[in-house]
Amino acid sequence: MIKNYLKTAFRSLQKNKGFTAINVLGLALGLATCLLIVFYVFDELSYDRYNANADRIYRVNEDLKLGNNRVQYAVCMAPLAQTLKTVFPDVENTVRLKNIGGMHVNKGAERFLEYSAVFADPSVFDVFTLPIIYGDKKTALTEPNTVVITEATAKKYFGRTDVVGENLIIDGNLERPIKVTAVIKNIPEQSHFHADFLVSMSSNPESRSTEWLRSDFNTYVLMRKGADYKKTEAQFAKLLRNYSGDQMQAELKMSYDKFEKSGSFFRLNMMPLTDIHLHSSQTGELGINGTSQYVYIFSAIAIFILLIACVNFMNLSTARSSNRAREVGVRKVLGSPRKYLIAQFLSESILITLVAVVIAILLALFLLPGFNQLSGKNIVVNSHTLIWLLPSSLVAVLFIGFLAGLYPAFFLSAFQPIDVLKGKISNGFKGGLMRSFLVVFQFSISIFLIIGTLVIYNQLHYIQNRDLGYSRSQVLVIDNAFELGGHAKAFKQEIKQIAGVENATLTGFLPTAPNRSTAIFYKQAQADPKQAIFPQTWNVDEDYVNTLGMKMAAGRNFSSQMSTDSNSLVINSSAAKFLGFTDPVNKIIYKSSGGTIPTFKPYTIIGVVKDFNFSSLHDNISPVIMQLGDDEGALSVKVQTANLPALLRQAQNAWKGLSPAHFQYSFMDQDFNALYQSEQNIGTVFVTFTILAIVIACLGLFGLAAYAAEQRTKEIGIRKVLGASISSITRMLSKDFIKLVCIAILISSPLAWYAMNKWLQGFAYRADFNWWFFVAAGGIAICIAFITVSFQSIKAALMNPVKSLKSE
């Protein structure tokens, strides 16, 4: 019986090659797009799940509110890890990681700057799954001056992986040779942190700190099987009170109770390891995390496109109902039960879906490299992918085949033989209420995506052109000026002498750089949380404001001619507002030294710079205090020249004359664009999927128009004989479809307005939601629909009336 169904289905599909091609192509495009999105979503959801104990690992975060300042950290205090392991029986193990921030590694005469390096406790191998190729995990990081490296790093520096016992010459923070004690497999791409060097924690003197009010270490907890981490988390408040109370009394001159009564708080919380990548953006992250918002958006798009593809199938199947009417009538007269007819039509649906799924998988694999480039991902299809892909494809064939074929099967099998013989079966596009609903549904989704695309690109354009409070154009950033040692200032002066250089500033605290630092200031020389401010505190030189084109709102900039400026500050407008100063110039605030016996150093505010964006436009501008000081993170150079290559050559020659290290540079506008690379990628992917959704919807519309024209062939012939023009016939055939698209515009516009307003709320600074988005989206949809339908309409109108009248 099944063989007969499949055989008959194959013959029917072969007989209607055009219908079959449109259905297969529409489903294949929809499924391929859906599969690419599934790859993306699975990749995002798989972060850190390579760890065997991923469901039992948690990171301890810190939430600090001091006065009106609140900061959320991904780091905690040094003694916390051991304390948790000692105090709480449900804690099986703990490990600390600390970002080194960059170190020099020598390879012969070459010198490399490595940023992918962390200090790690020996227990890192007991908490995380880091397979060791060579070495013993029990002793690998127990001694000072030892390091565990990845196999890729071993090959880079030694050309082989069996390098246990070899030495690496490392400068920078360590300034000593260290011994390789183990080689591990490369940390998977789907990890919230990546480290090519795991340096023993005992090499870092800060790891032995007993301070409970200073946070520097990413701390992870491995809970025992069956333990409820919420119960442990609930006891953190008591733990902090017991261990930090004395230090708080010494530093802030108040008890823990008084500290909390002042409105401030100091809390710890536990975040599941598998939530970090998509749900964490704390200060002190070990890497750049994603966002769950885009996972939801892409998942919704995948469902939309899949529904559009299924709707196409249902529309085309019911539209050609008259072509199958006699077949159904004959089968019923010959005694075929309705259930057999349903099985027959479902067999055709499943057969089409099977072919479409095979094509979709091949198409998705072919498009995957391009999709990786668009989305900024590095998704690969391997044996693990095939384990879930093949059975999922089989389920998809059955599910989508039934979903797409269910309505046509019941619709076609319901024809009554007597109605067929009397010609009462509704023909063409007219009379298909369900079909009209499905067309509206398709184009509602397409218009929704068009509006979404316009909003996203408008926001990205706004980001690119917004006045950020500083000039990023024509600013050359020479990275890692600390490589020059004590020659950084001399290098700055030499660069300023090059023709085409307007100014230069020596500091790593740039609006487009990740380098950040905070300090506590008070309005009075006492540790009163209500008088505290916890701003970004940057060391800059006297050329910083002018080089970056910032504008002074009040007072003056730093001056090398003023010896008192070493105890002076330039603050931004947000800091002035936060401090409550109407006229902050010449006001004095006090910087806390911290420690058990804090001191308060007075600083005079000499100027206020207008607010500038130094973080993502998702966030409001927060207080910034700049003080005159040395920082050699980078040299930023304002240039004004048409011969930029010549300037770069001179700068590189000046660098080589002072340091053998690599000359690395970028441009500030490129660094700024990198901050919004994820949004740029999302915008590109969004418009690509929108185009695909429209193409799939138009395939269905094309097929419907073809059948509508075919079934009105005789009517068209008579109208032409009576003198109807081609344009009038085209309007007649197109107007029904255009009406449906107009209805879709009315339905999708308010939904798109609501959804995109929610998305824009994620930006503290956002573009306006313009009315013309809806007009443009509607106009695009109507034009696309008209062009699609007109192709078939004009073709039918141009047909010779003699042939039209002979068609029946």
C-alpha positions, 0 to 999 in steps of 0.5 A: 500500500505504501509503495503504491502511495509513493509511486502514485505521488511520484507520477503526480509530481512528475506530471506537474513539474512546474508546481513541483519545482516551485514547491521544492525550491520554496521549501528547500530555501526555507529549510536551508535558511532555518538550518543555518539559523539552527547552527547559529543558535546551537553554537550560541547555546553550546558555550561551556557545555564541553565541560563534563561538570558544566551543570555543577559549575558556577561563577561567583559575581559581586554586586557593589553599591556605594552611595549612588554608585553601583557596579556589577563585577565578574571578579571577587576577592582573593581569599573567597575561593578557599573560604567557600571550599572550607566553610560550605560542605556543598562546595566540592572545589573552587578555582580562581582565574586572573587575567594577566592582561598581556605578557611578552614571550620570546622566541629566539630573536623575536618577541611576541605580545600574548594577551591570551594568558591567565593565572590559574589555581592548580584546581583548574583541571578538577573544575574545568575539562581541560584534557592534558596531552603531556604532563600531570594535572596533579602537579602541573600548576603547584609550583611558582614559575610554571605554566601550562600551554595549549598544543597550538602554543607549543607548536608556535614556540617549539614546533612540537607538543612534547615540551614538558620541562622546556622553559619559556622566557617571559617578560612583562608582569612575570619578568622571569623564565617559567617552566612548561609543566603540561600541554593541554588540548586547545580550549574549544571555541565555545568557551567564555574564556580562552587562554593559551597560557595558564600560569601558576597562581602562586607566581602572582603575589596578589593571590595570597592577599587577605583583603575582602574589599578588593576584587581581582579574581574570577572565582568558580565553584564546583558544587557537589552532585545534588546540591542546591546552589541557591541554598549556598548563595543564601548564606553569602550575606552572613559570610561577607559580614563575618569576613569583611566587617572588620576591614570595612570598619577600618577603611570606611569607619563604619560597621557593616550594619551602618554601611547597609543602613546608609543605602549601600550594599556589598553582595555576592551571587552565583551564576551558572557557567552555561549562562555566562556567555549569553547573560553576563556583561559584568565588569571584569569578564574574561572575554567578549560575551554574546547576548540572548536577545539575538538568539531569540531574534534569530530563532523567531526568524527561523520559525517565520521563514519555515512557516512561510515555506510551509504556507507556500506548499499549502497555498499551491496545493489548494490552488490547483484543487480543480486540477485534482478534482476529477481525480478525487471524484473518480477515486471516490466513485471507484470506492476509495475511502477518504482516509486513503485519499488523505494518505495519498496526498500526505505521501506527496507532501512528504515526498516533496519535503524529503527532496527539499530537506536533502537539497536544503542540507546540501545548500546550507553546507555550501552557504555555511562559510558565507554565513560565518563571514556574515555573522562573525562566527566560526561554525563547523560541521563535524561528526557531533553535528551529524549525530543530531542533524541526521535524525533531526532531518528525518523528524523534520521530513515527517513533521513538515510533510504532515504540517504542510500537507495536512490542510491540502490533504483534508481539503482535496479529499473532501470533494464530493463526486457529484459536485465535481461532475456538476462543476461546483468546485471553486476554481482559481483564486476566488473563493479560497478564503483559507488561501487568502488568509495564508497569503496575508500571513506570508506577507505580514511576516515579510513586511515585519522583517522589512520594517525590522531591517529598516529600523536596524540599519537606521540605528546603525547609521545613527551610531556611525554619525552620532556626535560622540563628544570626541573626534575619531576620524584620522586618529592613528592608534599605535598599540602597546607603547609600553614595549618602548620601555622608558622611551615612550615619551621620547617616541611621542615627541619624535612622532609629533615632529613628523609632517602631517601630525597635528598632535599626540597623546600617550595613554591607553585610556581611550574611548574605543579601548577596553582599558578601564580603571576606577577609584573612590572619591569623596566630597569630603575627607571622610569615608561617607558612602553618601558622599562617595563617587565611584567613577572611571579614573583615567591617567592622561597627559596634557595633550589628551583633550586636544588630540581627541577633539574634546570640548571643554564645558568649563574651566581649562585643560591640563597644562605642562606649564602648571606644576600644580596640575599633578594634583588637579582633575578634569571631569566630564559633565556627568561627573559634575552632575553626579557630584551635585556641583553647579560650578565644579571648577576649583572645587576640591574632592578627595581620593581614597587610598583604600587599605586598612588605614585609608588616607584622603588626598585632595584634588582640585577640579580645574576643568569640565569636559563635555560628555563623550561616549566611551562605552557602547551606546547601549549604556548611558554615559557615566562619570569620568575623572581624568588626572595627569599621570603616566600611562603607556598603553598606546600612543594616539596620533591626530593626523592630517595628511593625504600621504598616510603611507609615508607617515606610517613608514616614518612612525614605524622607523621611529619605533624600530629605532627604539624597540625590537617589538612588533609595530602594531597600529589601528585607526580609532574609527576602525576600533569604534566600528569593532565595538558595534561589530555584532550589531553590524553582523546582525544587520547584515544577517537580518537583511539577508534573511529578509530577502530570502523570506520575500523570495520564498513568499514570492515563489508562492505568489508566483505559483498562485498567480500562474494558476489563477491566470490558467483557470481564467484563460477563457475569461481572458480570451473573451475580454480580449475579443470584446476589446479589453486592453492588456493593462486592464486585464493585468489590473484585473488579475493583480488587484486581488493579490494587492488587496491581500498585501495591503491587509498584511501591511495593516496587520504587520505594522503595529506588531513591527512597531512594538517589537522594534521599539523593544529592541531600540530600548536596549540602546541608551542613545537611539534613533527615532522610529520614523513613520516612513519605515511603514510607508517604505516597507508597504511600498516595497511589499506592494511593488514586489507582489505586483511585479511577481503577479504581473509577470503571469498576468501579462503573459496571460493577457498576451495570449492569442484569444483563439487559443484561449477560447480553444483551451476548453 
